[in-house]
């Protein structure tokens, strides 16, 4: 299991290849990558993501450990960036490895839902008109109910 909170970009292909290497007993590798998206009415100049070092890594580790014990995973990876990002830049990546696809998919969805709603990151969207903190969304909270 690896957790990384970083300000530098990551290479999706390299991370996926490295994650999959050596997992000869795993039949499924599932990955998800979150990307900064533009806003529909007011073009996004940047998203600033803040966190508390130490606290954030501990929270991500706890979420990943829950996934490891809840599903039959051989490995898990969580990468989350912080700092200033622009549209189309990758924010985060989740990868899970399991003997069977069902566990890998469900664990990845669990990780994504919990990272979206419970990971201690604060995001601010900056446009030409404003700089607003991103509020929690009801649908993200509702997604947690299935777990």
DSSP file (Angstrom, degrees, kcal/mol; ACC not computed):
  #  RESIDUE AA STRUCTURE BP1 BP2  ACC     N-H-->O    O-->H-N    N-H-->O    O-->H-N    TCO  KAPPA ALPHA  PHI   PSI    X-CA   Y-CA   Z-CA
    1    1 A X              0   0    0      0, 0.0     2,-0.4     0, 0.0    76,-0.2   0.000 360.0 360.0 360.0 135.1    0.0    0.0    0.0
    2    2 A X  E     -a   77   0A   0     74,-2.0    76,-2.3     2,-0.0     2,-0.4  -0.997 360.0-172.1-135.4 135.0    1.3    3.4   -0.9
    3    3 A X  E     -a   78   0A   0     -2,-0.4     2,-0.4    74,-0.2    76,-0.2  -0.984   8.9-179.7-121.3 131.9   -0.1    6.9   -0.1
    4    4 A X  E     -a   79   0A   0     74,-2.5    76,-2.7    -2,-0.4     2,-0.5  -0.976  14.4-175.3-138.1 124.4    1.4   10.0   -1.6
    5    5 A X  E     +a   80   0A   0     -2,-0.4     2,-0.3    74,-0.2    76,-0.2  -0.979  32.0 157.7-113.0 117.3    0.4   13.6   -1.1
    6    6 A X  E     -a   81   0A   0     74,-2.0    76,-1.6    -2,-0.5     4,-0.1  -0.947  50.6-145.3-145.3 155.8    2.5   15.7   -3.4
    7    7 A X  S    S+     0   0    0     -2,-0.3     2,-0.2    74,-0.2    74,-0.1   0.555  79.8  86.2 -96.2 -10.2    2.6   19.0   -5.2
    8    8 A X  S    S-     0   0    0      1,-0.1    -2,-0.1    75,-0.0    74,-0.0  -0.608  85.5-104.2 -91.4 150.2    4.4   17.6   -8.3
    9    9 A X        -     0   0    0     -2,-0.2     2,-0.3    72,-0.1    -1,-0.1  -0.252  33.1-143.5 -63.5 158.4    2.6   16.0  -11.2
   10   10 A X        -     0   0    0     80,-0.1     2,-0.7    -4,-0.1    80,-0.2  -0.911  13.2-120.6-123.0 155.3    2.6   12.3  -11.6
   11   11 A X     >  -     0   0    0     -2,-0.3     4,-2.8     1,-0.2     5,-0.2  -0.856  17.1-156.7 -97.5 114.0    2.8   10.1  -14.7
   12   12 A X  H  > S+     0   0    0     -2,-0.7     4,-2.5     1,-0.2     5,-0.2   0.896  91.4  48.9 -58.4 -45.0   -0.3    8.0  -15.0
   13   13 A X  H  > S+     0   0    0      2,-0.2     4,-2.6     1,-0.2    -1,-0.2   0.927 113.5  45.8 -62.8 -45.8    1.3    5.3  -17.2
   14   14 A X  H  > S+     0   0    0      2,-0.2     4,-2.8     1,-0.2     5,-0.2   0.928 113.8  48.7 -63.4 -45.8    4.4    5.0  -15.0
   15   15 A X  H  X S+     0   0    0     -4,-2.8     4,-2.4     1,-0.2    -2,-0.2   0.912 113.7  46.9 -62.0 -42.3    2.3    4.8  -11.8
   16   16 A X  H  X S+     0   0    0     -4,-2.5     4,-2.3    -5,-0.2    -2,-0.2   0.924 113.7  47.6 -66.2 -44.4    0.0    2.2  -13.2
   17   17 A X  H  X S+     0   0    0     -4,-2.6     4,-1.6    -5,-0.2    -2,-0.2   0.926 114.3  46.5 -62.3 -45.5    2.9    0.1  -14.6
   18   18 A X  H  < S+     0   0    0     -4,-2.8    -1,-0.2    -5,-0.2    -2,-0.2   0.889 112.3  50.9 -64.9 -39.0    4.8    0.3  -11.3
   19   19 A X  H  < S+     0   0    0     -4,-2.4    -1,-0.2    -5,-0.2    -2,-0.2   0.911 113.0  45.1 -64.5 -42.1    1.7   -0.5   -9.3
   20   20 A X  H >< S+     0   0    0     -4,-2.3     3,-1.7    -5,-0.2    -1,-0.2   0.758  89.4 106.8 -74.5 -24.8    0.9   -3.6  -11.5
   21   21 A X  T 3< S+     0   0    0     -4,-1.6    -3,-0.0     1,-0.3    -4,-0.0  -0.288  86.7  11.3 -61.0 133.4    4.5   -4.9  -11.5
   22   22 A X  T 3  S+     0   0    0      1,-0.1     2,-1.0     2,-0.0     3,-0.3   0.434  89.1 116.9  84.2  -1.1    5.1   -7.9   -9.3
   23   23 A X    X   +     0   0    0     -3,-1.7     3,-1.6     1,-0.2    -1,-0.1  -0.441  25.7 150.9 -96.4  61.0    1.4   -8.7   -8.7
   24   24 A X  T 3  S+     0   0    0     -2,-1.0    -1,-0.2     1,-0.3    -3,-0.0   0.735  70.9  52.7 -64.8 -23.0    1.5  -12.1  -10.4
   25   25 A X  T 3  S+     0   0    0     -3,-0.3     2,-0.5    49,-0.0    -1,-0.3   0.390  90.2  93.7 -94.8   3.7   -1.3  -13.4   -8.2
   26   26 A X    <   -     0   0    0     -3,-1.6    73,-0.3    -6,-0.1     3,-0.1  -0.838  49.2-173.9 -99.3 130.5   -3.6  -10.5   -8.9
   27   27 A X        +     0   0    0     71,-0.9     2,-0.4    -2,-0.5    72,-0.2   0.516  69.8  47.3 -98.2  -7.2   -6.2  -10.9  -11.6
   28   28 A X  E     -B   98   0A   0     70,-2.4    70,-2.2    72,-0.2     2,-0.4  -0.994  51.0-178.9-141.8 132.5   -7.5   -7.3  -11.5
   29   29 A X  E     -B   97   0A   0     -2,-0.4     2,-0.4    68,-0.2    68,-0.2  -0.995  14.3-172.1-124.1 121.6   -6.0   -3.9  -11.5
   30   30 A X  E     -B   96   0A   0     66,-2.4    66,-2.3    -2,-0.4     2,-0.3  -0.954   4.0-177.1-116.4 133.8   -8.5   -1.0  -11.3
   31   31 A X  E     -B   95   0A   0     -2,-0.4     2,-0.3    64,-0.2    64,-0.2  -0.950   9.5-174.6-128.5 151.4   -7.4    2.6  -11.6
   32   32 A X  E     -B   94   0A   0     62,-2.3    62,-2.5    -2,-0.3     2,-0.4  -0.992   6.3-163.9-140.2 139.2   -9.2    6.0  -11.5
   33   33 A X  E     -B   93   0A   0     -2,-0.3     2,-0.4    60,-0.2    60,-0.2  -0.989   9.2-148.4-127.7 125.6   -7.7    9.4  -12.1
   34   34 A X  E     -B   92   0A   0     58,-2.2    57,-2.9    -2,-0.4    58,-1.2  -0.758  17.7-165.9 -91.2 137.7   -9.4   12.6  -11.1
   35   35 A X  E     -B   90   0A   0     -2,-0.4     2,-0.3    55,-0.3    55,-0.2  -0.942  28.0-107.2-126.2 142.6   -8.8   15.6  -13.4
   36   36 A X        -     0   0    0     53,-2.9    52,-3.0    -2,-0.4     2,-0.3  -0.548  42.4-158.3 -66.4 125.2   -9.3   19.4  -12.8
   37   37 A X        -     0   0    0     -2,-0.3    50,-0.1    50,-0.2     2,-0.0  -0.818  14.7-112.8-110.0 151.0  -12.3   20.3  -15.0
   38   38 A X        -     0   0    0     -2,-0.3     2,-0.3     1,-0.1     5,-0.1  -0.303  33.1-110.0 -72.4 160.9  -13.3   23.7  -16.3
   39   39 A X        -     0   0    0      3,-0.3     5,-0.2     1,-0.1    -1,-0.1  -0.716  18.7-132.9 -93.2 146.4  -16.4   25.4  -15.0
   40   40 A X  S    S+     0   0    0     -2,-0.3     3,-0.2     1,-0.2    -1,-0.1   0.858  97.4  25.8 -70.8 -35.5  -19.4   25.8  -17.4
   41   41 A X  S    S+     0   0    0      1,-0.3     2,-0.4     2,-0.0    -1,-0.2   0.700 129.0  30.9-104.6 -21.8  -20.2   29.5  -16.9
   42   42 A X  S    S-     0   0    0     86,-0.0    -3,-0.3    85,-0.0    -1,-0.3  -0.879  90.5-117.7-141.7 102.3  -17.0   31.1  -15.7
   43   43 A X        -     0   0    0     -2,-0.4    85,-0.6    -3,-0.2     2,-0.4  -0.068  28.6-121.3 -49.8 133.1  -13.8   29.6  -17.1
   44   44 A X  E     -D  127   0B   0     -5,-0.2    43,-0.4     1,-0.2    83,-0.2  -0.620  25.3-175.1 -77.6 124.7  -11.6   28.2  -14.3
   45   45 A X  E     -     0   0B   0     81,-2.9     2,-0.3    -2,-0.4    82,-0.2   0.864  67.8 -27.6 -82.7 -41.7   -8.1   29.7  -14.2
   46   46 A X  E     -D  126   0B   0     80,-1.6    80,-3.0    40,-0.2     2,-0.4  -0.985  48.2-131.7-165.5 160.6   -6.9   27.4  -11.4
   47   47 A X  E     -DE 125  85B   0     38,-3.2    38,-2.9    -2,-0.3     2,-0.5  -0.996  20.6-154.5-119.0 129.4   -7.8   25.3   -8.5
   48   48 A X  E     -DE 124  84B   0     76,-2.7    76,-2.5    -2,-0.4     2,-0.5  -0.915   8.5-164.5-104.8 128.0   -5.8   25.7   -5.3
   49   49 A X  E     -DE 123  83B   0     34,-2.5    34,-2.8    -2,-0.5     2,-0.3  -0.954   6.6-173.4-117.0 124.2   -5.8   22.7   -3.0
   50   50 A X  E     +D  122   0B   0     72,-3.1    72,-2.3    -2,-0.5     2,-0.3  -0.795   8.1 165.4-113.4 157.3   -4.6   23.0    0.6
   51   51 A X  E     -D  121   0B   0     -2,-0.3     2,-0.7    70,-0.2    70,-0.1  -0.964  39.5-107.7-157.1 169.5   -4.0   20.4    3.3
   52   52 A X     >  -     0   0    0     68,-0.6     4,-2.6    -2,-0.3     3,-0.4  -0.930  40.2-127.1-105.1 110.0   -2.4   19.8    6.6
   53   53 A X  T  4 S+     0   0    0     -2,-0.7     2,-1.2     1,-0.2    -2,-0.0  -0.230  92.4  17.3 -54.8 142.4    0.8   17.7    6.2
   54   54 A X  T  > S+     0   0    0      1,-0.1     4,-2.0     0, 0.0    -1,-0.2  -0.414 122.0  60.8  90.8 -58.5    0.8   14.7    8.5
   55   55 A X  H  > S+     0   0    0     -2,-1.2     4,-2.2    -3,-0.4    -2,-0.2   0.915 104.8  48.5 -65.6 -43.1   -3.0   14.8    9.2
   56   56 A X  H  X S+     0   0    0     -4,-2.6     4,-2.5     2,-0.2     5,-0.2   0.940 111.7  47.9 -64.7 -47.8   -3.8   14.4    5.5
   57   57 A X  H  > S+     0   0    0     -5,-0.3     4,-2.5     1,-0.2    -1,-0.2   0.896 111.6  51.5 -60.5 -40.2   -1.5   11.4    5.0
   58   58 A X  H  X S+     0   0    0     -4,-2.0     4,-2.2     2,-0.2    -1,-0.2   0.909 110.8  47.9 -64.0 -41.7   -2.8    9.8    8.2
   59   59 A X  H  X S+     0   0    0     -4,-2.2     4,-2.2     2,-0.2    -2,-0.2   0.914 112.8  47.7 -66.1 -42.5   -6.4   10.2    7.0
   60   60 A X  H  X S+     0   0    0     -4,-2.5     4,-2.5     2,-0.2    -2,-0.2   0.893 111.1  51.7 -65.4 -39.0   -5.6    8.7    3.6
   61   61 A X  H  X S+     0   0    0     -4,-2.5     4,-2.7    -5,-0.2    -2,-0.2   0.916 109.1  50.5 -62.2 -43.4   -3.8    5.8    5.1
   62   62 A X  H  X S+     0   0    0     -4,-2.2     4,-2.1     2,-0.2    -2,-0.2   0.922 111.2  48.0 -61.1 -45.0   -6.8    5.1    7.4
   63   63 A X  H  X S+     0   0    0     -4,-2.2     4,-1.8     1,-0.2    -2,-0.2   0.917 113.8  47.2 -62.6 -43.7   -9.2    5.1    4.4
   64   64 A X  H  X S+     0   0    0     -4,-2.5     4,-2.4     1,-0.2    -2,-0.2   0.885 110.0  52.7 -67.0 -38.8   -6.9    2.8    2.4
   65   65 A X  H  X S+     0   0    0     -4,-2.7     4,-2.0     2,-0.2     5,-0.2   0.880 106.5  54.0 -64.6 -36.6   -6.4    0.4    5.3
   66   66 A X  H  X S+     0   0    0     -4,-2.1     4,-2.4     1,-0.2    -1,-0.2   0.927 110.0  47.1 -60.6 -43.7  -10.2    0.2    5.6
   67   67 A X  H  X S+     0   0    0     -4,-1.8     4,-2.2     1,-0.2    -2,-0.2   0.906 109.2  54.4 -63.7 -41.3  -10.4   -0.8    1.9
   68   68 A X  H  <>S+     0   0    0     -4,-2.4     5,-0.8     1,-0.2    -1,-0.2   0.882 116.2  37.3 -61.6 -38.7   -7.6   -3.3    2.3
   69   69 A X  H  <5S+     0   0    0     -4,-2.0    -1,-0.2     1,-0.1    -2,-0.2   0.802 115.4  52.6 -85.0 -29.0   -9.4   -5.1    5.2
   70   70 A X  H  <5S+     0   0    0     -4,-2.4     2,-0.3    -5,-0.2    -2,-0.2   0.852 117.3  33.0 -76.1 -34.6  -13.0   -4.7    3.8
   71   71 A X  T  <5S-     0   0    0     -4,-2.2     2,-2.0    -5,-0.2    32,-0.0  -0.805  94.8-101.1-118.1 162.0  -12.2   -6.2    0.4
   72   72 A X  T   5 +     0   0    0     -2,-0.3    27,-0.6    28,-0.1     2,-0.3  -0.557  60.5 163.7 -83.2  78.7   -9.7   -8.9   -0.6
   73   73 A X  E   < - C   0  98A   0     -2,-2.0    25,-0.3    -5,-0.8     3,-0.1  -0.762  36.8-165.8-101.3 143.9   -7.0   -6.6   -1.9
   74   74 A X  E    S-     0   0A   0     23,-3.1     2,-0.3    -2,-0.3    24,-0.2   0.665  78.9  -8.0 -91.7 -22.7   -3.4   -7.4   -2.6
   75   75 A X  E     - C   0  97A   0     22,-1.2    22,-2.2   -52,-0.0    -1,-0.3  -0.982  56.6-160.1-167.2 159.6   -2.5   -3.7   -2.8
   76   76 A X  E     - C   0  96A   0     -2,-0.3   -74,-2.0    20,-0.2     2,-0.4  -0.990   4.2-164.6-147.8 149.5   -3.8   -0.2   -3.0
   77   77 A X  E     -aC   2  95A   0     18,-2.5    18,-2.2    -2,-0.3     2,-0.4  -1.000   5.1-178.3-136.8 134.1   -2.4    3.2   -4.1
   78   78 A X  E     +aC   3  94A   0    -76,-2.3   -74,-2.5    -2,-0.4     2,-0.4  -0.980   3.2 177.2-133.2 122.6   -3.6    6.7   -3.4
   79   79 A X  E     +aC   4  93A   0     14,-2.7    14,-2.5    -2,-0.4     2,-0.4  -0.992   5.3 175.4-120.6 130.6   -1.9    9.7   -4.9
   80   80 A X  E     -aC   5  92A   0    -76,-2.7   -74,-2.0    -2,-0.4    12,-0.2  -0.992  15.9-146.8-137.8 130.3   -3.4   13.2   -4.3
   81   81 A X  E     -a    6   0A   0     10,-3.0     2,-0.3    -2,-0.4   -74,-0.2  -0.521  11.2-169.7 -91.8 160.0   -1.9   16.5   -5.3
   82   82 A X        +     0   0    0    -76,-1.6     2,-0.3    -2,-0.2   -32,-0.2  -0.901  44.9  52.4-137.8 169.8   -2.0   19.8   -3.6
   83   83 A X  E    S-E   49   0B   0    -34,-2.8   -34,-2.5    -2,-0.3     2,-0.5  -0.706  99.5 -18.8 102.6-157.9   -1.1   23.3   -4.7
   84   84 A X  E     +E   48   0B   0     -2,-0.3     2,-0.3   -36,-0.2   -36,-0.2  -0.791  64.4 174.5 -95.2 122.5   -2.2   25.2   -7.8
   85   85 A X  E     -E   47   0B   0    -38,-2.9   -38,-3.2    -2,-0.5     2,-0.3  -0.930  16.4-147.4-126.3 150.4   -3.6   23.1  -10.6
   86   86 A X    >   -     0   0    0     -2,-0.3     3,-2.2   -40,-0.2   -50,-0.3  -0.737  43.4 -65.7-112.9 162.8   -5.1   24.2  -13.9
   87   87 A X  T 3  S+     0   0    0    -43,-0.4   -50,-0.2    -2,-0.3    -1,-0.1  -0.182 121.0  23.3 -51.6 138.4   -7.9   22.5  -16.0
   88   88 A X  T 3  S+     0   0    0    -52,-3.0    -1,-0.3     1,-0.3     2,-0.2   0.218  91.6 124.3  85.2  -5.8   -6.9   19.1  -17.4
   89   89 A X    <   -     0   0    0     -3,-2.2   -53,-2.9   -53,-0.1     2,-0.3  -0.578  69.1-109.2 -78.0 146.4   -4.2   18.5  -14.8
   90   90 A X  E     -B   35   0A   0    -55,-0.2   -55,-0.3    -2,-0.2   -80,-0.1  -0.604  32.8-179.0 -76.7 130.6   -4.5   15.3  -12.8
   91   91 A X  E     -     0   0A   0    -57,-2.9   -10,-3.0    -2,-0.3     2,-0.3   0.848  61.9  -5.1 -92.5 -46.5   -5.5   15.8   -9.2
   92   92 A X  E     -BC  34  80A   0    -58,-1.2   -58,-2.2   -12,-0.2     2,-0.3  -0.951  50.6-154.3-150.7 163.9   -5.5   12.3   -7.9
   93   93 A X  E     -BC  33  79A   0    -14,-2.5   -14,-2.7    -2,-0.3     2,-0.4  -0.996   5.2-169.5-143.6 139.0   -5.2    8.6   -8.7
   94   94 A X  E     +BC  32  78A   0    -62,-2.5   -62,-2.3    -2,-0.3     2,-0.4  -0.989   9.1 179.1-124.0 137.0   -6.5    5.5   -7.0
   95   95 A X  E     -BC  31  77A   0    -18,-2.2   -18,-2.5    -2,-0.4     2,-0.4  -0.999   3.3-174.8-136.6 141.0   -5.4    2.0   -7.9
   96   96 A X  E     -BC  30  76A   0    -66,-2.3   -66,-2.4    -2,-0.4     2,-0.4  -0.978   7.4-159.6-132.0 147.5   -6.5   -1.3   -6.4
   97   97 A X  E     +BC  29  75A   0    -22,-2.2   -23,-3.1    -2,-0.4   -22,-1.2  -0.994  21.5 155.0-128.5 133.0   -5.3   -4.8   -7.0
   98   98 A X  E     -BC  28  73A   0    -70,-2.2   -70,-2.4    -2,-0.4   -71,-0.9  -0.965  53.5-112.8-149.3 162.9   -7.2   -8.0   -6.3
   99   99 A X  S    S+     0   0    0    -27,-0.6     2,-0.3    -2,-0.3   -26,-0.1   0.833 106.9  35.2 -65.0 -31.2   -7.4  -11.6   -7.4
  100  100 A X  S  > S-     0   0    0    -28,-0.3     4,-1.4   -72,-0.1     3,-0.3  -0.941  80.6-126.0-130.6 148.3  -10.9  -10.8   -8.7
  101  101 A X  H  > S+     0   0    0     -2,-0.3     4,-3.1     1,-0.2     5,-0.3   0.815 101.4  64.9 -64.3 -34.0  -12.4   -7.7  -10.4
  102  102 A X  H  > S+     0   0    0      1,-0.2     4,-2.7     2,-0.2     5,-0.3   0.936 106.1  43.0 -58.6 -48.2  -15.4   -7.3   -8.1
  103  103 A X  H  > S+     0   0    0     -3,-0.3     4,-2.5     1,-0.2     5,-0.2   0.906 114.8  50.7 -63.5 -41.0  -13.2   -6.5   -5.1
  104  104 A X  H  X S+     0   0    0     -4,-1.4     4,-1.8     2,-0.2    -2,-0.2   0.921 114.2  43.4 -64.8 -44.0  -10.9   -4.3   -7.1
  105  105 A X  H  X S+     0   0    0     -4,-3.1     4,-2.5     2,-0.2     5,-0.2   0.943 115.9  46.7 -66.6 -48.2  -13.8   -2.2   -8.5
  106  106 A X  H  X S+     0   0    0     -4,-2.7     4,-2.5    -5,-0.3    -2,-0.2   0.909 113.1  48.8 -63.2 -41.7  -15.7   -1.9   -5.2
  107  107 A X  H  X S+     0   0    0     -4,-2.5     4,-2.6    -5,-0.3    -1,-0.2   0.894 110.8  51.0 -65.1 -38.9  -12.6   -1.0   -3.2
  108  108 A X  H  X S+     0   0    0     -4,-1.8     4,-2.6    -5,-0.2    -2,-0.2   0.922 111.1  47.9 -64.2 -43.2  -11.7    1.6   -5.8
  109  109 A X  H  X S+     0   0    0     -4,-2.5     4,-2.7     2,-0.2     5,-0.2   0.913 111.1  51.2 -63.4 -42.0  -15.2    3.1   -5.7
  110  110 A X  H  X S+     0   0    0     -4,-2.5     4,-2.6     2,-0.2     5,-0.3   0.940 111.4  47.8 -58.1 -48.7  -15.1    3.1   -1.9
  111  111 A X  H  X S+     0   0    0     -4,-2.6     4,-2.7     1,-0.2     5,-0.2   0.923 112.5  48.6 -60.1 -45.3  -11.7    4.9   -1.9
  112  112 A X  H  X S+     0   0    0     -4,-2.6     4,-2.2     2,-0.2    -1,-0.2   0.924 112.3  48.4 -62.6 -44.7  -13.0    7.5   -4.5
  113  113 A X  H  X S+     0   0    0     -4,-2.7     4,-1.6     1,-0.2     5,-0.2   0.923 115.7  43.4 -62.6 -44.2  -16.1    8.2   -2.5
  114  114 A X  H  X>S+     0   0    0     -4,-2.6     4,-3.0    -5,-0.2     5,-0.9   0.857 112.6  52.0 -72.9 -34.2  -14.3    8.6    0.8
  115  115 A X  H  X5S+     0   0    0     -4,-2.7     4,-0.6    -5,-0.3    -1,-0.2   0.902 110.1  50.4 -65.6 -39.1  -11.5   10.7   -0.7
  116  116 A X  H  <5S+     0   0    0     -4,-2.2    -2,-0.2    -5,-0.2    -1,-0.2   0.868 126.9  22.1 -65.2 -37.2  -14.1   13.0   -2.2
  117  117 A X  H  <5S+     0   0    0     -4,-1.6    -2,-0.2    -5,-0.2    -3,-0.2   0.712 132.3  28.3-107.9 -24.3  -16.0   13.5    1.0
  118  118 A X  H  <5S+     0   0    0     -4,-3.0    -3,-0.2    -5,-0.2     2,-0.2   0.607  82.8 105.7-120.2 -14.9  -13.7   12.8    3.9
  119  119 A X  S  <<S-     0   0    0     -5,-0.9     2,-2.2    -4,-0.6   -63,-0.1  -0.505  78.1-116.2 -69.9 135.6  -10.1   13.4    2.9
  120  120 A X        +     0   0    0     -2,-0.2   -68,-0.6   -64,-0.1     2,-0.4  -0.450  67.5 128.5 -79.6  76.4   -8.9   16.7    4.6
  121  121 A X  E     -D   51   0B   0     -2,-2.2     2,-0.5   -70,-0.1   -70,-0.2  -0.956  44.4-151.7-123.2 146.4   -8.3   18.8    1.5
  122  122 A X  E     -D   50   0B   0    -72,-2.3   -72,-3.1    -2,-0.4     2,-0.4  -0.986  14.3-162.4-121.2 127.3   -9.6   22.3    1.0
  123  123 A X  E     -D   49   0B   0     -2,-0.5    11,-3.2    11,-0.3     2,-0.5  -0.901   8.0-169.4-117.7 136.1  -10.2   23.4   -2.6
  124  124 A X  E     -DF  48 133B   0    -76,-2.5   -76,-2.7    -2,-0.4     2,-0.5  -0.989  13.4-146.6-124.7 126.7  -10.6   26.9   -4.0
  125  125 A X  E     -DF  47 132B   0      7,-3.0     7,-2.3    -2,-0.5     2,-0.5  -0.808  14.3-159.4 -93.6 126.6  -11.8   27.6   -7.6
  126  126 A X  E     +DF  46 131B   0    -80,-3.0   -81,-2.9    -2,-0.5   -80,-1.6  -0.925  19.2 161.2-112.5 123.0  -10.2   30.7   -9.1
  127  127 A X  E     -D   44   0B   0      3,-3.3   -83,-0.1    -2,-0.5   -84,-0.1  -0.697  56.5 -94.6-124.1 179.1  -11.9   32.4  -12.0
  128  128 A X  S    S+     0   0    0    -85,-0.6     3,-0.1    -2,-0.2   -84,-0.1   0.771 125.9  41.6 -65.3 -24.9  -11.6   35.9  -13.5
  129  129 A X  S    S-     0   0    0      1,-0.2     2,-0.3   -87,-0.0    -1,-0.2   0.748 124.0  -9.7 -95.1 -27.3  -14.6   36.9  -11.4
  130  130 A X        -     0   0    0      2,-0.1    -3,-3.3     0, 0.0     2,-0.4  -0.968  44.9-129.9-162.0 170.4  -14.0   35.2   -8.1
  131  131 A X  E     +F  126   0B   0     -2,-0.3     2,-0.4    -5,-0.2    -5,-0.2  -0.906  39.4 176.4-133.7 104.8  -12.1   32.8   -5.9
  132  132 A X  E     -F  125   0B   0     -7,-2.3    -7,-3.0    -2,-0.4     2,-0.2  -0.905  30.8-122.8-120.2 138.0  -14.5   30.6   -4.0
  133  133 A X  E     -F  124   0B   0     -2,-0.4     2,-0.5    -9,-0.3    -9,-0.3  -0.542  36.0-114.4 -71.4 140.2  -14.0   27.6   -1.7
  134  134 A X        -     0   0    0    -11,-3.2   -11,-0.3    -2,-0.2     2,-0.2  -0.664  32.2-145.3 -80.2 123.0  -15.6   24.5   -2.9
  135  135 A X        -     0   0    0     -2,-0.5     2,-0.1     1,-0.1    -1,-0.0  -0.494  26.5 -90.7 -86.3 156.8  -18.4   23.4   -0.6
  136  136 A X        -     0   0    0     -2,-0.2     2,-0.4     1,-0.1    -1,-0.1  -0.388  43.1-135.3 -62.0 142.8  -19.4   19.8    0.2
  137  137 A X    >>  -     0   0    0      1,-0.1     4,-1.8    -3,-0.1     3,-0.6  -0.861   7.1-134.4-107.8 139.8  -22.0   18.5   -2.1
  138  138 A X  H 3> S+     0   0    0     -2,-0.4     4,-2.8     1,-0.2     5,-0.2   0.874 105.9  55.6 -58.0 -40.5  -25.1   16.5   -1.0
  139  139 A X  H 3> S+     0   0    0      1,-0.2     4,-1.4     2,-0.2    -1,-0.2   0.829 105.9  51.8 -66.9 -29.8  -24.6   13.9   -3.7
  140  140 A X  H <> S+     0   0    0     -3,-0.6     4,-0.6     2,-0.2    -1,-0.2   0.901 111.8  46.3 -69.7 -40.1  -21.1   13.2   -2.5
  141  141 A X  H >< S+     0   0    0     -4,-1.8     3,-1.1     1,-0.2     4,-0.5   0.907 110.2  53.9 -65.2 -42.1  -22.3   12.7    1.0
  142  142 A X  H >< S+     0   0    0     -4,-2.8     3,-1.3     1,-0.3     4,-0.4   0.836  97.9  64.9 -61.6 -33.1  -25.1   10.5   -0.2
  143  143 A X  H >< S+     0   0    0     -4,-1.4     3,-0.8     1,-0.3    -1,-0.3   0.787  94.1  61.2 -61.4 -27.1  -22.6    8.3   -2.0
  144  144 A X  G X< S+     0   0    0     -3,-1.1     3,-1.6    -4,-0.6    -1,-0.3   0.738  85.6  76.7 -72.1 -21.7  -21.1    7.3    1.3
  145  145 A X  G <  S+     0   0    0     -3,-1.3    -1,-0.2    -4,-0.5    -2,-0.2   0.768  85.2  61.6 -62.9 -26.2  -24.4    5.8    2.5
  146  146 A X  G <         0   0    0     -3,-0.8    -1,-0.3    -4,-0.4    -2,-0.1   0.683 360.0 360.0 -75.9 -14.7  -23.9    2.6    0.4
  147  147 A X    <         0   0    0     -3,-1.6    -1,-0.2    -4,-0.2    -2,-0.2   0.435 360.0 360.0 -95.8 360.0  -20.7    1.8    2.3
